[in-house]
Amino acid sequence: MKGRVFTIVPAAGSALRMGLGYSKAYLDILGVPLLARTLRSLLESPLLDSILTAVRPGETELCQKQILDKFDLADKVDVMAGGDERQHTVASMLSRITPDRDLILIHDGARPFVTPHLVKEVLEAAAKWGAAVSAVPVGDTVKLSEDNGQTVASTLDRDKMFLAQTPQAFQREVLVAAHKRARKADFIGTDDASIVEWTGHSVRIVKGDHRNLKITTLEDLEQCRWIINSKNS
């Protein structure tokens, strides 16, 4: 794979679905904050030499002290304030890209089990195809409802369904141009891949990892702790 990587980790979520009064970034998972675990996992990849992360406005100093300094990440990770929406946060982060970076890797701050192998696969696909997303096939039967979940409208073909994850990776010009167009058109995507899709550019699917879960509920948190304990036992 040719080209250096600009790695960004949006971590400005408020954890409303978990009922927390603070950002998920600082969620304690067996003595280590969630964001610190995610950053550590990313930096295990030899393809990534630096990371830019974004936290909630007003929390950059807290992140620096409680995560980057405390867990020896400050030499490879910079922190900035995020925006009101994830898409606005990523757009601001893209403005910090330096001319020597050809590929952009985006990873959720709440996915602590990303592997170097998955990082490599996604980056290689993006280098070849312009855009790539890690995704896993849907295992259950998928029902479509058009009345807020009261009745089934149809059963979808699950063989065509995939659950998108991060990391996602893009050639620099592809993602930067997509975000500029989206901003002018007031288009809001569900993730960065959807913004690129909206512009008409194809996005390559890379086989994801079911263990690469995103911590969004208290049940996810318990599963996360179980995975870590099982690795350490």
One Martini backbone bead per residue (centre of mass of N, CA, C, O) as a GRO file, in nm:
protein
  233
    1MET     BB    1   0.093   0.038   0.025
    2LYS     BB    2   0.039   0.366  -0.067
    3GLY     BB    3   0.073   0.605   0.152
    4ARG     BB    4  -0.030   0.822   0.385
    5VAL     BB    5  -0.204   0.856   0.702
    6PHE     BB    6  -0.511   1.003   0.804
    7THR     BB    7  -0.623   0.995   1.141
    8ILE     BB    8  -0.963   0.977   1.264
    9VAL     BB    9  -1.142   1.040   1.594
   10PRO     BB   10  -1.452   1.051   1.680
   11ALA     BB   11  -1.547   1.169   2.041
   12ALA     BB   12  -1.842   1.359   2.090
   13GLY     BB   13  -2.028   1.193   2.240
   14SER     BB   14  -2.301   1.173   2.497
   15ALA     BB   15  -2.448   0.901   2.583
   16LEU     BB   16  -2.770   0.888   2.597
   17ARG     BB   17  -2.833   0.572   2.572
   18MET     BB   18  -2.674   0.528   2.863
   19GLY     BB   19  -2.731   0.761   3.080
   20LEU     BB   20  -2.508   0.969   3.075
   21GLY     BB   21  -2.331   1.272   3.203
   22TYR     BB   22  -2.109   1.185   2.989
   23SER     BB   23  -1.867   1.098   2.797
   24LYS     BB   24  -1.756   0.805   2.651
   25ALA     BB   25  -1.448   0.856   2.650
   26TYR     BB   26  -1.452   0.822   2.995
   27LEU     BB   27  -1.527   0.537   3.011
   28ASP     BB   28  -1.489   0.287   3.234
   29ILE     BB   29  -1.265   0.002   3.147
   30LEU     BB   30  -1.093  -0.149   3.359
   31GLY     BB   31  -0.921   0.143   3.409
   32VAL     BB   32  -0.995   0.235   3.103
   33PRO     BB   33  -1.070   0.440   2.876
   34LEU     BB   34  -1.229   0.407   2.588
   35LEU     BB   35  -1.051   0.589   2.406
   36ALA     BB   36  -0.780   0.466   2.488
   37ARG     BB   37  -0.837   0.185   2.373
   38THR     BB   38  -0.877   0.273   2.080
   39LEU     BB   39  -0.604   0.411   2.032
   40ARG     BB   40  -0.428   0.168   2.096
   41SER     BB   41  -0.535  -0.018   1.872
   42LEU     BB   42  -0.456   0.158   1.631
   43LEU     BB   43  -0.137   0.179   1.712
   44GLU     BB   44  -0.078  -0.125   1.630
   45SER     BB   45  -0.052  -0.011   1.359
   46PRO     BB   46   0.205   0.045   1.121
   47LEU     BB   47   0.025   0.256   0.935
   48LEU     BB   48   0.009   0.433   1.204
   49ASP     BB   49   0.154   0.754   1.334
   50SER     BB   50  -0.124   0.919   1.371
   51ILE     BB   51  -0.375   1.116   1.564
   52LEU     BB   52  -0.706   1.260   1.541
   53THR     BB   53  -0.910   1.391   1.793
   54ALA     BB   54  -1.260   1.440   1.905
   55VAL     BB   55  -1.429   1.640   2.137
   56ARG     BB   56  -1.603   1.803   2.336
   57PRO     BB   57  -1.668   2.100   2.408
   58GLY     BB   58  -1.440   2.171   2.677
   59GLU     BB   59  -1.251   1.874   2.668
   60THR     BB   60  -0.950   1.891   2.581
   61GLU     BB   61  -0.800   1.907   2.854
   62LEU     BB   62  -0.916   1.649   2.972
   63CYS     BB   63  -0.809   1.459   2.755
   64GLN     BB   64  -0.513   1.521   2.786
   65LYS     BB   65  -0.493   1.430   3.092
   66GLN     BB   66  -0.686   1.153   3.109
   67ILE     BB   67  -0.553   1.021   2.834
   68LEU     BB   68  -0.290   1.109   2.687
   69ASP     BB   69  -0.099   1.143   2.934
   70LYS     BB   70  -0.177   0.897   3.120
   71PHE     BB   71  -0.142   0.686   2.842
   72ASP     BB   72   0.092   0.762   2.645
   73LEU     BB   73  -0.037   0.947   2.367
   74ALA     BB   74   0.080   1.241   2.302
   75ASP     BB   75   0.295   1.171   2.067
   76LYS     BB   76   0.034   1.058   1.858
   77VAL     BB   77  -0.196   1.254   1.984
   78ASP     BB   78  -0.452   1.473   1.893
   79VAL     BB   79  -0.670   1.746   2.008
   80MET     BB   80  -1.015   1.847   1.950
   81ALA     BB   81  -1.297   2.016   1.883
   82GLY     BB   82  -1.613   1.953   1.829
   83GLY     BB   83  -1.932   1.933   1.717
   84ASP     BB   84  -2.273   1.888   1.704
   85GLU     BB   85  -2.198   1.703   1.464
   86ARG     BB   86  -2.028   1.457   1.320
   87GLN     BB   87  -1.995   1.583   1.037
   88HIS     BB   88  -1.874   1.850   1.143
   89THR     BB   89  -1.634   1.726   1.280
   90VAL     BB   90  -1.500   1.594   1.033
   91ALA     BB   91  -1.470   1.850   0.864
   92SER     BB   92  -1.278   1.988   1.064
   93MET     BB   93  -1.059   1.766   1.058
   94LEU     BB   94  -0.994   1.789   0.749
   95SER     BB   95  -0.858   2.079   0.779
   96ARG     BB   96  -0.586   1.928   0.913
   97ILE     BB   97  -0.468   1.825   0.670
   98THR     BB   98  -0.182   1.721   0.515
   99PRO     BB   99  -0.004   1.698   0.214
  100ASP     BB  100   0.129   1.397   0.294
  101ARG     BB  101  -0.171   1.284   0.274
  102ASP     BB  102  -0.365   1.027   0.095
  103LEU     BB  103  -0.514   0.892   0.339
  104ILE     BB  104  -0.829   0.820   0.510
  105LEU     BB  105  -0.902   0.741   0.851
  106ILE     BB  106  -1.206   0.623   1.013
  107HIS     BB  107  -1.290   0.609   1.371
  108ASP     BB  108  -1.451   0.509   1.636
  109GLY     BB  109  -1.422   0.578   1.977
  110ALA     BB  110  -1.633   0.313   2.046
  111ARG     BB  111  -1.404   0.104   1.907
  112PRO     BB  112  -1.172  -0.105   2.081
  113PHE     BB  113  -1.139  -0.381   1.861
  114VAL     BB  114  -0.950  -0.302   1.660
  115THR     BB  115  -0.744  -0.418   1.394
  116PRO     BB  116  -0.471  -0.432   1.195
  117HIS     BB  117  -0.603  -0.599   0.972
  118LEU     BB  118  -0.847  -0.413   0.917
  119VAL     BB  119  -0.691  -0.162   0.851
  120LYS     BB  120  -0.542  -0.279   0.607
  121GLU     BB  121  -0.786  -0.365   0.432
  122VAL     BB  122  -0.917  -0.084   0.406
  123LEU     BB  123  -0.676   0.073   0.289
  124GLU     BB  124  -0.632  -0.101   0.036
  125ALA     BB  125  -0.913  -0.052  -0.085
  126ALA     BB  126  -0.892   0.260  -0.101
  127ALA     BB  127  -0.639   0.274  -0.281
  128LYS     BB  128  -0.794   0.126  -0.523
  129TRP     BB  129  -1.118   0.254  -0.502
  130GLY     BB  130  -1.135   0.526  -0.285
  131ALA     BB  131  -1.348   0.341  -0.108
  132ALA     BB  132  -1.410   0.208   0.235
  133VAL     BB  133  -1.599  -0.050   0.422
  134SER     BB  134  -1.673  -0.193   0.707
  135ALA     BB  135  -1.861  -0.513   0.712
  136VAL     BB  136  -2.147  -0.706   0.811
  137PRO     BB  137  -2.352  -0.951   0.791
  138VAL     BB  138  -2.670  -1.037   0.816
  139GLY     BB  139  -2.825  -1.288   1.026
  140ASP     BB  140  -3.105  -1.188   1.028
  141THR     BB  141  -3.414  -1.130   0.972
  142VAL     BB  142  -3.559  -0.868   0.768
  143LYS     BB  143  -3.784  -0.610   0.857
  144LEU     BB  144  -4.033  -0.398   0.718
  145SER     BB  145  -4.150  -0.081   0.844
  146GLU     BB  146  -4.417   0.192   0.804
  147ASP     BB  147  -4.540   0.207   1.138
  148ASN     BB  148  -4.337   0.201   1.380
  149GLY     BB  149  -4.344  -0.128   1.434
  150GLN     BB  150  -4.640  -0.269   1.401
  151THR     BB  151  -4.586  -0.370   1.101
  152VAL     BB  152  -4.532  -0.566   0.819
  153ALA     BB  153  -4.433  -0.495   0.488
  154SER     BB  154  -4.152  -0.662   0.466
  155THR     BB  155  -3.903  -0.890   0.341
  156LEU     BB  156  -3.572  -0.892   0.332
  157ASP     BB  157  -3.267  -0.948   0.177
  158ARG     BB  158  -3.004  -1.050   0.370
  159ASP     BB  159  -2.781  -1.096   0.144
  160LYS     BB  160  -2.785  -0.759   0.100
  161MET     BB  161  -2.703  -0.717   0.403
  162PHE     BB  162  -2.521  -0.461   0.594
  163LEU     BB  163  -2.309  -0.371   0.865
  164ALA     BB  164  -2.172  -0.090   0.946
  165GLN     BB  165  -1.845   0.024   1.008
  166THR     BB  166  -1.541   0.066   1.167
  167PRO     BB  167  -1.334   0.128   0.948
  168GLN     BB  168  -1.284   0.400   0.720
  169ALA     BB  169  -1.173   0.466   0.376
  170PHE     BB  170  -0.990   0.728   0.182
  171GLN     BB  171  -0.930   0.923  -0.055
  172ARG     BB  172  -0.874   1.237  -0.013
  173GLU     BB  173  -1.038   1.369  -0.254
  174VAL     BB  174  -1.303   1.217  -0.204
  175LEU     BB  175  -1.380   1.316   0.086
  176VAL     BB  176  -1.344   1.621   0.066
  177ALA     BB  177  -1.545   1.663  -0.169
  178ALA     BB  178  -1.795   1.540  -0.029
  179HIS     BB  179  -1.809   1.741   0.210
  180LYS     BB  180  -1.841   1.997   0.040
  181ARG     BB  181  -2.106   1.917  -0.100
  182ALA     BB  182  -2.274   1.865   0.154
  183ARG     BB  183  -2.256   2.150   0.272
  184LYS     BB  184  -2.392   2.301   0.028
  185ALA     BB  185  -2.660   2.091   0.043
  186ASP     BB  186  -2.736   1.994   0.334
  187PHE     BB  187  -2.612   1.711   0.376
  188ILE     BB  188  -2.689   1.416   0.578
  189GLY     BB  189  -2.519   1.155   0.697
  190THR     BB  190  -2.460   0.849   0.870
  191ASP     BB  191  -2.184   0.847   0.719
  192ASP     BB  192  -1.909   0.874   0.521
  193ALA     BB  193  -1.995   0.672   0.305
  194SER     BB  194  -2.274   0.808   0.242
  195ILE     BB  195  -2.151   1.065   0.124
  196VAL     BB  196  -2.002   0.932  -0.110
  197GLU     BB  197  -2.246   0.793  -0.234
  198TRP     BB  198  -2.408   1.058  -0.294
  199THR     BB  199  -2.192   1.144  -0.525
  200GLY     BB  200  -2.144   0.843  -0.687
  201HIS     BB  201  -1.941   0.689  -0.531
  202SER     BB  202  -1.797   0.406  -0.474
  203VAL     BB  203  -1.809   0.142  -0.217
  204ARG     BB  204  -1.613  -0.074  -0.055
  205ILE     BB  205  -1.635  -0.396   0.082
  206VAL     BB  206  -1.522  -0.504   0.399
  207LYS     BB  207  -1.461  -0.744   0.607
  208GLY     BB  208  -1.555  -0.761   0.912
  209ASP     BB  209  -1.612  -0.756   1.280
  210HIS     BB  210  -1.806  -0.866   1.539
  211ARG     BB  211  -1.594  -0.764   1.768
  212ASN     BB  212  -1.631  -0.460   1.649
  213LEU     BB  213  -1.778  -0.302   1.867
  214LYS     BB  214  -2.017  -0.063   1.971
  215ILE     BB  215  -2.054   0.159   2.238
  216THR     BB  216  -2.414   0.226   2.328
  217THR     BB  217  -2.470   0.029   2.568
  218LEU     BB  218  -2.478  -0.150   2.856
  219GLU     BB  219  -2.450  -0.421   2.711
  220ASP     BB  220  -2.192  -0.351   2.558
  221LEU     BB  221  -2.021  -0.303   2.809
  222GLU     BB  222  -2.037  -0.592   2.919
  223GLN     BB  223  -1.911  -0.725   2.669
  224CYS     BB  224  -1.646  -0.575   2.678
  225ARG     BB  225  -1.553  -0.682   2.955
  226TRP     BB  226  -1.563  -0.981   2.877
  227ILE     BB  227  -1.350  -0.974   2.654
  228ILE     BB  228  -1.116  -0.873   2.827
  229ASN     BB  229  -1.121  -1.098   3.040
  230SER     BB  230  -1.080  -1.336   2.836
  231LYS     BB  231  -0.797  -1.240   2.743
  232ASN     BB  232  -0.668  -1.236   3.050
  233SER     BB  233  -0.725  -1.559   3.128
   0.00000   0.00000   0.00000
